[in-house]
Amino acid sequence: MDMPKRYRGVVRGGVVVLEPDAQLREGAEVEVIERATAFQPDWDAAWRTVGIARDREGRTDVSERVDEYLAEAYGNRD
C-alpha cells in the first residue's frame, strides 16, 4: 500500500484550493484536517469602529489609550 501524499491548501469561497503542484487522480478520496493557525485580529475593522459614537457636544469616544484598549479587547496577542 502506498503512503498517502500530503498537500496543503486554503479555503476560498467555501472551496479547498490546493497548492499548485498537487496532482490528485479523478475520484480520489481525500481527508481534510484544519490546521491550527495563530490568531490574527482584524485591526482595520477595529479601527473603523473606533470613534463612531459622539456625545451631545460632538466629541467622539476616541481615547489617548485606544491602542491599549484594542489590544486588551483582542487578548493582547501580537
Secondary structure as UniProt FT lines:
FT   STRAND          9..12
FT   TURN            13..14
FT   STRAND          15..18
FT   TURN            20..21
FT   TURN            26..27
FT   HELIX           43..49
FT   TURN            50..51
FT   TURN            56..57
FT   TURN            64..65
FT   HELIX           66..73
FT   TURN            74..76
//
